[in-house]
Amino acid sequence: MDILVVGCGKMGGAMLRRWLDAMPARFTTVNRSGRALPPGTEHATGPDALTGRRFDAIIIAVKPQQIPDVMPAYTDLLADGGCYVSIAAGFSTASLGKLVGDQPVIRIMPNLPALIGRSVNGLFANPTCQDKHRDLANELARTTGTAVWLDDEDELDRLTAIAGSGPGYVFEIARSYVAAAQALGFSKETARALVLETMGGAIEMATRSDQDVADLRNSVMSKNGTTEAGINVLRRDGQLDALLRDTTRAAYDRAVELR
């Protein structure tokens, strides 16, 4: 297949590296400079450099706010029977349809662990899509991690708030945890190692277990022990639960605004 990738930021670049390693396709990438592109992809500076070419799929990897200005210039480059695949958060298939016409459009909502093959990908296809388009999107997603097909775009926006933005929440929690370890007297390097190994081990344990995470939490605590003392602070007045609800709700509301 001949696939065009429009834009190549952190997310697009992370996914492209996985696709180049695993998929028997020819990838051409459009970005301004061509710097930091993974080896194996062709580079174009814009649509004028692609005159006369047609692509089996056009992957939209620019920021959602840029789509209305960028994508109309690429509509003539889609081959008959091809499809658009968007990895932009929030921007709906209906809004894309207003720009590219009545074409097959699939949205994939990935997250940054695509770089190591651990992305959680939510997928939604508009009614124009055929099985071959779904198969391609499924392959694009599974090459970077897992593929979860969703029934409607509101569900995709809710997934964005949990999984798409989720690594950012985790990194911010880790940052704060490292700072707390430093405040207890550890060096930055030691604090980072302690926190990331602790978080990584706990998450892997939970992933391998069938137990509810609350039960796993309880298994760490002993009555009047150190863990209970810390957990009591984390759960004080339900602040942590409320903060995470507000966090994910804000991300979802922003996804809705971008539709």
N, C-alpha and C positions, 0 to 999 in steps of 0.2 A: 504494500500500500504506500501511497504518497501522502504524507501528512504534514500540514502546515501548523506551526505553533506561533501564534501571535502574542508576543510578550514572553519574557523569560525572567521573572523575578525569583524570589526565594522559593515560592511554592512551585511555580512552573519549572524552575531549574531542578528542584528535587525530584519531581515526577519524571522529567525528561531523562535524567540520568538512569533511572530504573528502566524506562521504556527502551532506551538505546541498548542496554545490556541484554534485554530479554525478548524484544519484539522484532520480527523480520519485516521491518518497514523502513522507508526512507523519510527522515525527518528534516524539514527545513524550518529554521527559526527566524522570526523577525524581531529584532531589537535594535536599539540605536547604535550601539558600538560593536557588538559582537564579542566584547571582552567577557571572560568568565564563562563562556559557553562550553559545555562538555564536549570532548572530542567525539566526532562521529556525526555531528549535525551540520548541515549546510547553513550559511548565514545570509540573510537578506536585510537590507536597511529599511525597506518599505515596500508597498505594493507595486510601485513602478518597476522595481527590480525583478518582479515576478510575472511580467506581462507575457501572455501566451501560455502560461502553465495552468493546470487544473489539479485540484487536490481531492482525494477521496474523503478527507476529513479536515476540518479547520478547527483547531483547538484554541479557545479564547482564554488567554492567560494574562490579560491586563487587569488593572484594578476596575471594579464595577463602575466607578465614576467616569472612567475613560471610555467605556464601551460605546456610548452614543457618538462620540467624536471619531473613534478609531475604526469601528467595524464596517461602516458603509463602504469604505474603500476596498474591502476584501470580498464583497459579495459575488463579484464576477469570477472569482478564483475557485469556487466550489464546483467540482465535477458533477455531472448528472448522476443522481443516485447517491450522492455524498451526504454528509451530515456535519452539523456544528456540535462541538462538545465544549461546554463552558465550565471552567473551574472557578469562576468569579462568585463570591458570596453574594447572596441576596437578589441579584439581577435575574428576574423571572424569564421563563421561556416565552411568555406573552410579550414582554418588553423586547426580548431579542427578536421575536417574530416581526415586530414593527420595523426593525432595522434590516433584517436579512430576508424577509418575505416568508411565504408559507413553505418552510423547509424543515426537515427533521432536526430537532434540537434536543440534546441531552445535557443535563447539568450533573456534574460530579462535584460533590463537596468533600475535598480531602482534608488532611491535616499534615503538619510538617514532618512527622515521623515517616512520611513517604520516603524520605531520604535514606532510611535504613530498612525499607520494606515493611513498616509497621503502621501504615496509614489506616485510619478508619474512613472509608469512603461511602457517603450517601449518594444515591443515584436516582434521578427522575427523568423520564422521557416524555416528550410531548406526543400527542396522538398521531402525528405524521410519521413517527419513527417506525421502522420495520425491524424484523428480527436481526438482520445483519448489522443494523446500527446499534442495537442493544448488545449484540455479541462483541462488537468492537469496544464499546464503552466498558463492558464487563472485563474485557482483557486489559484495557488501560488501567482500570481500578485494581484488579487482582495482581497486576504486576507490581503495584506499590503497597499492597496490603490486603484488606478485606473489602468486599463489595456488599452493600446493603441497599436493596431496591426499595423505594418508598412509593406510597400510593398518591401523594399529593405534595405540592411545593411548600405548603405550610409546614408539613412534617420535615421537609428538607431544611427549612429555615430553623426549626427547633433543633434538628441535629447539628446545624451550624453552631448554635449557641452552646451545645454540650461538647461535641467532638471537634468541630472545625476550629473553634477558638480555644478548646480545652487545653492544648499544650501551653498556651500563653498563661493560663491560670496556674497550671502546675509549675511552670518556671518561676512565676511570681511568688508562689508559696515557698518554693525551694529557696529563692533569694532571701525571703524573710527569715526562713529557718536557718540558713547559713549565717545571717546577721545575728540571730539569737545565739548561735553557737559561738560566734566570735565574742559576743558580749559576756559569755561565760569564761572567756580566757583562751580559747583556741585560736591558732593562727588562721588566716583566711584559707590557706591551702588545706590544712587539716579539717577545718570546719566544713569546707566544700566536700571533701572525701567522705567524712562521717555522714553528712546529710544525704548525699546522693546515693551512697551505698545502702543506707538505711531505707530510704524511700524505694530504691530499686528492688531491694530484697523483699520489702513488705508487699509491693505491688505484684511481684512475681509469685509470691506465696499465695496472695489472694486470687490471682489468675488461675493457679493450679488447683485451688480448693473449691469445693462445692458449698462451703459454709457461707452464710450471710456475713457481710463485712462487719456488722455489729457484733456477731459472735466471735469473729477473729479479734476484734478490738478487745472484747471482754477476756479473751484467752491470754492477753498480754498483761491484764490488770490483776493485781492481788489487793485484797481489802486493806485500805489505809497505806498502800504502797506508793512508790514514786510515780508510776504511770497514772494511777487514779488521781493523784494530786494534780498532775498536768492536764489530764482529760477534764477534770472538774473546771479548770480555768477555760479550756477551749469551749466547753459547752455552757458556760455561764450565761444565763438569761437567753439562751437560744441564739446568741449573736452569730455564731459561725453558720448555723443553718440559714438564718436570715440573710447574711452576707452573700452566701453562695446562690441563694434564690434571686437576690437582687442582681448579682453578677450575670447569671445566665439569662435573666429576663431582659437586662439592658442589651445584651448581645442579640437576643432574638428580636427585640424592638428595632434595633438598628438594621437587622436583616430585612425586616418588613419595610422599613423606610427606603431601602435600596431597590425594592421590587420595581 
